[in-house]
Amino acid sequence: MKALVLTGIKQFEIQELDTPEIQPNEVLINTAYAGVCGTDHDLYAGRPGSAPAVPPIILGHENSGVVAAIGSEVSNVKVGDRVAVDPNIYCGQCEYCLTQRPELCDHLSAVGVTRNGGLAEQFTAPATVVYKLPDNVSLRDAAAIEPVSCAVHGLDLLKLRPYQKALVIGDGFMGQIFAQLLQAYGVHQVDLAGIFDEKLQRNKEQFGVTETYNTTREQIPADSYDVIVEAVGLPTTQAQAVAAAKKGAQVLMFGVGPQEAHFEMNTYDIYKKQLTIQGSFINPLTFRDAISLVSSGKMNIGGLISHELELEQVQDFLDGKITGVSKAVVKIGA
């Protein structure tokens, strides 16, 4: 099979490899599409994602495909099923798994991070993380189910009510997902702040966003929002998120910033406003919800996918040579 192998920091090679063998509890999948996201940028540059990736390894943790073979213990899918794969695999035995916080697992492993993933014609995964797709969800859209599931987990950590006024900071792929998801969860007004006029306008005209702010020239109103989702991960936008919070607000810090980054906040404001500042990590037990949201039409992720790449183009994309991307997926076997 053909595979794109990460052989070192910012080093890829197209290689011909043997078809991977499956264990009794595993599934072999013919890859259709693999999404490429910010985590892949980090892994490519030698930084950790949900866990470190040790070369040589095949990246690709946002995957869809068709079941090619199943192990002797597998009963939830069969050969020929169209599937999407939750990359995250938990040990089930550590303190966090045993207290219903598996996302914090001490022994977390992940398809496309700690084991070979979907930037290859075939890959394997435990049957417990393989989900059959409804007929109306395309394999192309299914490659973006994983980021939707991460956003679902973030919102599951909050207390959402229809009366609330929400702001998403960040007009990248994840910010646009959150803008749709907050509406799907019944929040009556969702605003979006970002830096690209075209994206902001499209979200207002096509995806139900109420107000937009281009932060290169407009100020986000202070003390104005009940829920703020920070989906960038920079100290500037993190400070903007806290400043936008009204009394009793909840701030979700979802954006992944540099490990050494810090931002300043007024601790008295946290006390006086009674703020909740919440982190969010990966996607425990939210994959089925994400599939249902896409299948129901409440999420239009297909409308956010802007580029289909070939395996040979992935390095150029991660090197920044392909621009104007909202979301890129790699077409492998579809």
C-alpha positions as a Markdown table, in Angstrom:
| # | Residue | x | y | z |
|---|---|---|---|---|
| 1 | Met | 0.0 | 0.0 | 0.0 |
| 2 | Lys | 1.1 | 3.6 | -0.5 |
| 3 | Ala | 1.6 | 5.6 | 2.6 |
| 4 | Leu | 2.9 | 9.1 | 3.6 |
| 5 | Val | 5.4 | 8.4 | 6.4 |
| 6 | Leu | 6.7 | 11.1 | 8.8 |
| 7 | Thr | 10.4 | 10.1 | 9.0 |
| 8 | Gly | 11.6 | 13.1 | 11.0 |
| 9 | Ile | 10.8 | 16.7 | 11.9 |
| 10 | Lys | 9.3 | 18.3 | 8.8 |
| 11 | Gln | 10.3 | 15.2 | 6.8 |
| 12 | Phe | 7.8 | 13.1 | 4.8 |
| 13 | Glu | 8.4 | 10.2 | 2.5 |
| 14 | Ile | 5.9 | 8.3 | 0.2 |
| 15 | Gln | 6.6 | 4.7 | 0.9 |
| 16 | Glu | 5.2 | 1.3 | -0.3 |
| 17 | Leu | 4.4 | -0.7 | 2.8 |
| 18 | Asp | 2.8 | -4.1 | 3.5 |
| 19 | Thr | -0.9 | -4.2 | 4.4 |
| 20 | Pro | -1.1 | -3.8 | 8.2 |
| 21 | Glu | -2.1 | -7.0 | 10.1 |
| 22 | Ile | -5.1 | -6.8 | 12.4 |
| 23 | Gln | -5.5 | -8.1 | 15.9 |
| 24 | Pro | -8.7 | -10.0 | 16.9 |
| 25 | Asn | -10.3 | -6.8 | 18.2 |
| 26 | Glu | -9.3 | -4.6 | 15.3 |
| 27 | Val | -10.7 | -3.4 | 12.0 |
| 28 | Leu | -8.7 | -2.9 | 8.7 |
| 29 | Ile | -10.0 | 0.1 | 6.8 |
| 30 | Asn | -9.5 | 1.2 | 3.2 |
| 31 | Thr | -9.0 | 4.9 | 3.7 |
| 32 | Ala | -11.3 | 7.2 | 1.8 |
| 33 | Tyr | -10.4 | 10.6 | 3.2 |
| 34 | Ala | -8.1 | 12.0 | 5.9 |
| 35 | Gly | -8.5 | 15.4 | 7.3 |
| 36 | Val | -5.5 | 17.6 | 8.1 |
| 37 | Cys | -5.7 | 20.0 | 11.1 |
| 38 | Gly | -3.6 | 22.1 | 13.5 |
| 39 | Thr | -2.5 | 19.0 | 15.4 |
| 40 | Asp | -0.9 | 17.6 | 12.2 |
| 41 | His | 1.0 | 20.9 | 11.9 |
| 42 | Asp | 2.3 | 20.4 | 15.4 |
| 43 | Leu | 3.3 | 16.8 | 14.9 |
| 44 | Tyr | 5.0 | 17.6 | 11.6 |
| 45 | Ala | 7.0 | 20.3 | 13.4 |
| 46 | Gly | 8.0 | 17.9 | 16.2 |
| 47 | Arg | 5.6 | 19.3 | 18.8 |
| 48 | Pro | 3.2 | 17.0 | 20.7 |
| 49 | Gly | -0.5 | 16.8 | 19.8 |
| 50 | Ser | -2.8 | 14.8 | 22.2 |
| 51 | Ala | 0.4 | 12.8 | 22.7 |
| 52 | Pro | 3.9 | 12.9 | 21.1 |
| 53 | Ala | 4.3 | 11.2 | 17.6 |
| 54 | Val | 7.5 | 9.3 | 17.3 |
| 55 | Pro | 8.8 | 8.9 | 13.7 |
| 56 | Pro | 8.7 | 6.9 | 11.6 |
| 57 | Ile | 4.9 | 7.1 | 11.8 |
| 58 | Ile | 1.9 | 7.6 | 9.5 |
| 59 | Leu | -0.2 | 10.6 | 10.6 |
| 60 | Gly | -3.9 | 11.2 | 9.9 |
| 61 | His | -6.3 | 11.1 | 12.9 |
| 62 | Glu | -9.4 | 12.4 | 11.1 |
| 63 | Asn | -10.4 | 9.5 | 9.0 |
| 64 | Ser | -13.2 | 7.9 | 7.0 |
| 65 | Gly | -13.2 | 4.8 | 4.8 |
| 66 | Val | -14.7 | 1.4 | 4.1 |
| 67 | Val | -14.1 | -1.7 | 6.2 |
| 68 | Ala | -11.8 | -4.2 | 4.4 |
| 69 | Ala | -11.4 | -6.9 | 7.1 |
| 70 | Ile | -12.4 | -7.5 | 10.7 |
| 71 | Gly | -10.8 | -9.4 | 13.5 |
| 72 | Ser | -12.4 | -12.5 | 15.1 |
| 73 | Glu | -13.7 | -10.6 | 18.1 |
| 74 | Val | -15.3 | -7.7 | 16.1 |
| 75 | Ser | -19.1 | -7.5 | 15.9 |
| 76 | Asn | -20.1 | -3.9 | 15.6 |
| 77 | Val | -19.1 | -3.5 | 11.9 |
| 78 | Lys | -18.7 | -5.8 | 8.9 |
| 79 | Val | -16.7 | -5.8 | 5.7 |
| 80 | Gly | -18.1 | -3.2 | 3.3 |
| 81 | Asp | -19.4 | -0.8 | 6.0 |
| 82 | Arg | -18.7 | 2.9 | 5.5 |
| 83 | Val | -17.1 | 4.1 | 8.7 |
| 84 | Ala | -15.5 | 7.0 | 10.5 |
| 85 | Val | -12.9 | 6.5 | 13.2 |
| 86 | Asp | -12.5 | 8.2 | 16.6 |
| 87 | Pro | -8.7 | 8.3 | 17.0 |
| 88 | Asn | -8.5 | 8.3 | 20.7 |
| 89 | Ile | -8.0 | 5.1 | 22.6 |
| 90 | Tyr | -8.1 | 4.9 | 26.4 |
| 91 | Cys | -6.6 | 2.4 | 28.7 |
| 92 | Gly | -9.7 | 1.9 | 30.8 |
| 93 | Gln | -7.6 | 1.3 | 34.0 |
| 94 | Cys | -6.1 | 4.5 | 35.2 |
| 95 | Glu | -7.5 | 6.9 | 37.8 |
| 96 | Tyr | -9.1 | 9.1 | 35.1 |
| 97 | Cys | -10.7 | 6.3 | 33.1 |
| 98 | Leu | -12.1 | 4.8 | 36.3 |
| 99 | Thr | -13.6 | 8.2 | 37.3 |
| 100 | Gln | -15.4 | 8.9 | 34.0 |
| 101 | Arg | -12.7 | 11.3 | 32.7 |
| 102 | Pro | -11.1 | 9.1 | 30.0 |
| 103 | Glu | -9.9 | 12.2 | 28.0 |
| 104 | Leu | -7.3 | 12.6 | 30.7 |
| 105 | Cys | -6.2 | 9.0 | 30.5 |
| 106 | Asp | -2.6 | 8.5 | 31.7 |
| 107 | His | -2.0 | 6.0 | 28.8 |
| 108 | Leu | -3.8 | 7.7 | 26.0 |
| 109 | Ser | -3.0 | 6.4 | 22.5 |
| 110 | Ala | -4.3 | 7.7 | 19.2 |
| 111 | Val | -4.7 | 6.6 | 15.6 |
| 112 | Gly | -2.5 | 8.9 | 13.5 |
| 113 | Val | -0.5 | 10.1 | 16.6 |
| 114 | Thr | 1.0 | 7.2 | 18.6 |
| 115 | Arg | 0.0 | 4.5 | 16.0 |
| 116 | Asn | -0.2 | 4.6 | 12.2 |
| 117 | Gly | -3.2 | 6.6 | 10.9 |
| 118 | Gly | -5.1 | 7.5 | 7.7 |
| 119 | Leu | -2.5 | 9.1 | 5.5 |
| 120 | Ala | -2.2 | 5.8 | 3.8 |
| 121 | Glu | -4.3 | 3.6 | 1.6 |
| 122 | Gln | -5.1 | 1.3 | 4.6 |
| 123 | Phe | -4.9 | 1.5 | 8.4 |
| 124 | Thr | -6.1 | -0.4 | 11.4 |
| 125 | Ala | -8.1 | 0.7 | 14.5 |
| 126 | Pro | -9.7 | -1.0 | 17.5 |
| 127 | Ala | -13.3 | -1.8 | 16.8 |
| 128 | Thr | -14.3 | 0.2 | 19.8 |
| 129 | Val | -13.4 | 3.5 | 18.0 |
| 130 | Val | -14.9 | 2.6 | 14.6 |
| 131 | Tyr | -18.4 | 4.0 | 13.9 |
| 132 | Lys | -20.7 | 3.0 | 11.0 |
| 133 | Leu | -22.0 | 6.0 | 9.1 |
| 134 | Pro | -25.6 | 6.8 | 8.2 |
| 135 | Asp | -26.2 | 6.6 | 4.5 |
| 136 | Asn | -26.7 | 10.3 | 4.2 |
| 137 | Val | -23.2 | 11.2 | 5.5 |
| 138 | Ser | -20.6 | 11.3 | 2.8 |
| 139 | Leu | -17.2 | 9.8 | 3.3 |
| 140 | Arg | -15.8 | 13.3 | 2.5 |
| 141 | Asp | -17.8 | 14.9 | 5.3 |
| 142 | Ala | -17.1 | 12.0 | 7.6 |
| 143 | Ala | -13.4 | 12.9 | 7.6 |
| 144 | Ala | -14.4 | 16.0 | 9.6 |
| 145 | Ile | -16.5 | 14.2 | 12.2 |
| 146 | Glu | -13.6 | 14.1 | 14.7 |
| 147 | Pro | -13.2 | 17.9 | 15.0 |
| 148 | Val | -17.0 | 18.2 | 15.4 |
| 149 | Ser | -16.8 | 15.6 | 18.3 |
| 150 | Cys | -14.1 | 17.7 | 20.0 |
| 151 | Ala | -16.3 | 20.8 | 19.8 |
| 152 | Val | -19.2 | 18.8 | 21.2 |
| 153 | His | -17.1 | 17.8 | 24.2 |
| 154 | Gly | -16.2 | 21.5 | 24.8 |
| 155 | Leu | -19.8 | 22.5 | 24.8 |
| 156 | Asp | -20.8 | 19.5 | 27.0 |
| 157 | Leu | -18.6 | 21.0 | 29.7 |
| 158 | Leu | -20.7 | 24.2 | 29.7 |
| 159 | Lys | -24.2 | 25.0 | 30.9 |
| 160 | Leu | -26.0 | 26.3 | 27.9 |
| 161 | Arg | -29.4 | 27.9 | 27.8 |
| 162 | Pro | -31.4 | 29.4 | 24.9 |
| 163 | Tyr | -31.4 | 32.9 | 26.4 |
| 164 | Gln | -27.7 | 33.2 | 26.3 |
| 165 | Lys | -25.7 | 35.4 | 24.0 |
| 166 | Ala | -22.6 | 33.6 | 22.7 |
| 167 | Leu | -19.4 | 34.8 | 21.0 |
| 168 | Val | -16.9 | 32.6 | 19.1 |
| 169 | Ile | -13.4 | 34.1 | 18.7 |
| 170 | Gly | -11.6 | 32.6 | 15.7 |
| 171 | Asp | -12.9 | 32.2 | 12.1 |
| 172 | Gly | -10.8 | 29.1 | 11.4 |
| 173 | Phe | -12.4 | 25.7 | 10.8 |
| 174 | Met | -13.0 | 25.0 | 14.5 |
| 175 | Gly | -14.4 | 28.5 | 15.2 |
| 176 | Gln | -16.9 | 28.1 | 12.4 |
| 177 | Ile | -17.9 | 24.6 | 13.7 |
| 178 | Phe | -18.5 | 26.2 | 17.1 |
| 179 | Ala | -20.7 | 28.9 | 15.6 |
| 180 | Gln | -22.9 | 26.2 | 14.0 |
| 181 | Leu | -22.9 | 24.0 | 17.0 |
| 182 | Leu | -23.9 | 26.6 | 19.5 |
| 183 | Gln | -27.0 | 27.3 | 17.3 |
| 184 | Ala | -27.7 | 23.6 | 17.1 |
| 185 | Tyr | -27.6 | 23.5 | 20.9 |
| 186 | Gly | -30.3 | 26.2 | 21.0 |
| 187 | Val | -28.4 | 29.3 | 21.9 |
| 188 | His | -30.5 | 32.2 | 20.5 |
| 189 | Gln | -27.7 | 34.5 | 19.4 |
| 190 | Val | -24.2 | 33.5 | 18.2 |
| 191 | Asp | -21.7 | 36.1 | 17.1 |
| 192 | Leu | -18.3 | 35.5 | 15.4 |
| 193 | Ala | -15.0 | 37.4 | 15.6 |
| 194 | Gly | -12.1 | 36.8 | 13.3 |
| 195 | Ile | -9.8 | 38.4 | 10.8 |
| 196 | Phe | -11.1 | 37.4 | 7.4 |
| 197 | Asp | -14.0 | 39.4 | 5.9 |
| 198 | Glu | -15.0 | 36.6 | 3.5 |
| 199 | Lys | -15.4 | 34.0 | 6.2 |
| 200 | Leu | -17.2 | 36.3 | 8.5 |
| 201 | Gln | -19.6 | 37.4 | 5.8 |
| 202 | Arg | -20.3 | 33.8 | 4.7 |
| 203 | Asn | -21.1 | 32.7 | 8.3 |
| 204 | Lys | -23.5 | 35.6 | 8.6 |
| 205 | Glu | -25.2 | 34.9 | 5.3 |
| 206 | Gln | -25.2 | 31.1 | 5.1 |
| 207 | Phe | -24.6 | 29.7 | 8.7 |
| 208 | Gly | -26.9 | 31.9 | 10.9 |
| 209 | Val | -24.3 | 34.0 | 12.7 |
| 210 | Thr | -25.9 | 37.2 | 14.0 |
| 211 | Glu | -23.1 | 39.7 | 14.3 |
| 212 | Thr | -19.4 | 39.6 | 13.2 |
| 213 | Tyr | -16.3 | 41.5 | 14.2 |
| 214 | Asn | -13.1 | 41.8 | 12.2 |
| 215 | Thr | -10.7 | 42.2 | 15.0 |
| 216 | Thr | -8.1 | 43.8 | 12.7 |
| 217 | Arg | -10.2 | 47.0 | 12.8 |
| 218 | Glu | -13.1 | 46.4 | 15.2 |
| 219 | Gln | -13.3 | 46.1 | 18.9 |
| 220 | Ile | -15.2 | 43.2 | 20.5 |
| 221 | Pro | -17.7 | 44.7 | 23.0 |
| 222 | Ala | -16.6 | 44.3 | 26.6 |
| 223 | Asp | -18.7 | 42.7 | 29.3 |
| 224 | Ser | -21.3 | 41.6 | 26.7 |
| 225 | Tyr | -21.5 | 37.8 | 26.4 |
| 226 | Asp | -22.8 | 34.9 | 28.5 |
| 227 | Val | -20.7 | 32.3 | 26.6 |
| 228 | Ile | -17.4 | 32.9 | 24.9 |
| 229 | Val | -15.5 | 30.2 | 22.9 |
| 230 | Glu | -11.9 | 31.0 | 22.3 |
| 231 | Ala | -10.9 | 29.0 | 19.3 |
| 232 | Val | -7.5 | 30.5 | 18.3 |
| 233 | Gly | -5.1 | 29.8 | 21.2 |
| 234 | Leu | -3.1 | 33.1 | 21.2 |
| 235 | Pro | -2.6 | 35.2 | 24.3 |
| 236 | Thr | -4.3 | 38.2 | 22.5 |
| 237 | Thr | -7.5 | 36.3 | 21.7 |
| 238 | Gln | -7.5 | 34.6 | 25.1 |
| 239 | Ala | -7.4 | 38.0 | 26.8 |
| 240 | Gln | -10.2 | 39.2 | 24.4 |
| 241 | Ala | -12.3 | 36.3 | 25.5 |
| 242 | Val | -12.1 | 37.2 | 29.2 |
| 243 | Ala | -12.7 | 40.8 | 28.5 |
| 244 | Ala | -15.9 | 40.0 | 26.5 |
| 245 | Ala | -17.4 | 38.1 | 29.4 |
| 246 | Lys | -20.3 | 39.6 | 31.3 |
| 247 | Lys | -21.2 | 38.7 | 34.9 |
| 248 | Gly | -21.7 | 35.0 | 35.4 |
| 249 | Ala | -20.2 | 34.1 | 32.0 |
| 250 | Gln | -18.5 | 31.0 | 30.9 |
| 251 | Val | -15.3 | 31.1 | 28.9 |
| 252 | Leu | -14.3 | 28.0 | 27.0 |
| 253 | Met | -10.5 | 28.0 | 26.2 |
| 254 | Phe | -10.5 | 25.6 | 23.3 |
| 255 | Gly | -7.7 | 27.0 | 21.0 |
| 256 | Val | -4.4 | 25.3 | 21.3 |
| 257 | Gly | -1.6 | 27.7 | 21.8 |
| 258 | Pro | 2.2 | 27.3 | 22.1 |
| 259 | Gln | 3.2 | 25.4 | 25.2 |
| 260 | Glu | 5.2 | 28.3 | 26.6 |
| 261 | Ala | 2.5 | 31.0 | 26.0 |
| 262 | His | 0.9 | 32.9 | 28.8 |
| 263 | Phe | -1.7 | 35.7 | 28.9 |
| 264 | Glu | -2.7 | 38.2 | 31.6 |
| 265 | Met | -6.1 | 38.6 | 33.2 |
| 266 | Asn | -7.5 | 40.6 | 36.0 |
| 267 | Thr | -8.1 | 38.2 | 38.8 |
| 268 | Tyr | -10.5 | 40.6 | 40.6 |
| 269 | Asp | -12.7 | 40.4 | 37.5 |
| 270 | Ile | -12.9 | 36.6 | 37.8 |
| 271 | Tyr | -14.0 | 37.0 | 41.4 |
| 272 | Lys | -16.4 | 39.9 | 40.9 |
| 273 | Lys | -18.0 | 38.6 | 37.7 |
| 274 | Gln | -18.0 | 35.1 | 39.0 |
| 275 | Leu | -16.5 | 33.8 | 35.8 |
| 276 | Thr | -16.1 | 30.1 | 34.8 |
| 277 | Ile | -13.0 | 29.6 | 32.7 |
| 278 | Gln | -13.0 | 26.1 | 31.3 |
| 279 | Gly | -10.4 | 24.1 | 29.3 |
| 280 | Ser | -11.3 | 21.3 | 26.9 |
| 281 | Phe | -9.2 | 18.4 | 25.7 |
| 282 | Ile | -10.1 | 16.0 | 22.8 |
| 283 | Asn | -13.5 | 14.2 | 22.5 |
| 284 | Pro | -14.5 | 11.5 | 25.1 |
| 285 | Leu | -17.6 | 9.6 | 24.1 |
| 286 | Thr | -18.9 | 12.4 | 21.8 |
| 287 | Phe | -18.4 | 10.7 | 18.4 |
| 288 | Arg | -21.9 | 9.4 | 18.1 |
| 289 | Asp | -23.3 | 12.8 | 18.9 |
| 290 | Ala | -21.2 | 14.4 | 16.2 |
| 291 | Ile | -22.3 | 11.9 | 13.6 |
| 292 | Ser | -25.9 | 12.5 | 14.5 |
| 293 | Leu | -25.5 | 16.3 | 14.3 |
| 294 | Val | -24.1 | 16.0 | 10.8 |
| 295 | Ser | -26.6 | 13.4 | 9.7 |
| 296 | Ser | -29.5 | 15.6 | 10.9 |
| 297 | Gly | -28.4 | 18.6 | 8.9 |
| 298 | Lys | -27.8 | 20.7 | 11.9 |
| 299 | Met | -24.1 | 20.9 | 11.0 |
| 300 | Asn | -22.9 | 21.8 | 7.5 |
| 301 | Ile | -19.3 | 20.7 | 7.7 |
| 302 | Gly | -19.2 | 20.0 | 3.9 |
| 303 | Gly | -19.6 | 23.7 | 3.3 |
| 304 | Leu | -16.5 | 24.4 | 5.3 |
| 305 | Ile | -14.2 | 22.0 | 3.4 |
| 306 | Ser | -12.4 | 24.1 | 0.9 |
| 307 | His | -9.6 | 21.9 | -0.4 |
| 308 | Glu | -9.1 | 18.2 | -1.5 |
| 309 | Leu | -5.4 | 17.3 | -1.5 |
| 310 | Glu | -3.4 | 14.3 | -2.8 |
| 311 | Leu | -0.9 | 12.6 | -0.5 |
| 312 | Glu | 1.9 | 14.2 | -2.4 |
| 313 | Gln | 0.5 | 17.7 | -1.5 |
| 314 | Val | 0.3 | 17.3 | 2.3 |
| 315 | Gln | 3.9 | 18.5 | 2.9 |
| 316 | Asp | 3.3 | 21.6 | 0.8 |
| 317 | Phe | 0.2 | 22.3 | 2.7 |
| 318 | Leu | 1.9 | 21.9 | 6.1 |
| 319 | Asp | 4.7 | 24.1 | 4.9 |
| 320 | Gly | 2.2 | 26.9 | 4.1 |
| 321 | Lys | 2.6 | 26.7 | 0.4 |
| 322 | Ile | -1.1 | 26.2 | -0.2 |
| 323 | Thr | -3.1 | 29.2 | 1.0 |
| 324 | Gly | -6.7 | 30.2 | 1.4 |
| 325 | Val | -7.6 | 27.0 | 3.2 |
| 326 | Ser | -10.7 | 26.8 | 5.4 |
| 327 | Lys | -10.4 | 23.0 | 5.8 |
| 328 | Ala | -8.3 | 20.5 | 3.8 |
| 329 | Val | -9.0 | 16.8 | 3.4 |
| 330 | Val | -6.8 | 14.3 | 1.7 |
| 331 | Lys | -8.5 | 12.2 | -0.9 |
| 332 | Ile | -6.9 | 8.7 | -0.8 |
| 333 | Gly | -9.2 | 6.0 | -1.9 |
| 334 | Ala | -12.7 | 7.5 | -2.4 |
